[in-house]
């Protein structure tokens, strides 16, 4: 068996894939009970780490450095709006951003306001929407 492995190593060193092997790629020889690893170094020597009990099968592999990818999951991320309220400048109503009336406003009648602006808006005659603000 050792003679067969030595012959195999000689064939591999003469093969064009030798350049890959000299770059550090490992050749696995899988036997029935053991796995032989032949590391071919740049000086064209082979180290045999175990004896195989049957004729080996040759498998080339490249080690993966990334972990297996987990199943992709779909996540819905709801972001907070950059503003606290939506204003209807035509009717002078104050809406929450998720109000059905705020969502259907025309662009020319729509404005945005923060919590800190409410007292000034109420002084200017704005009122809360009775649907979303309960007022």
Number of C-alpha atoms within 10 A of each C-alpha: 12 11 8 11 19 15 12 12 20 14 11 17 20 11 12 9 11 17 14 12 21 16 11 13 19 18 18 17 19 18 16 11 10 14 16 19 17 20 20 23 16 14 7 15 14 17 13 15 11 13 16 18 13 12 13 19 10 12 10 10 10 9 7 7 6 6 6 7 6 6 6 6 6 6 6 6 6 6 6 8 9 9 13 16 22 22 24 22 15 11 11 17 20 26 25 21 18 12 15 12 16 21 13 9 16 10 8 9 12 15 15 17 17 11 9 9 12 17 10 10 16 14 9 10 10 18 18 17 19 11 12 16 12 7 9
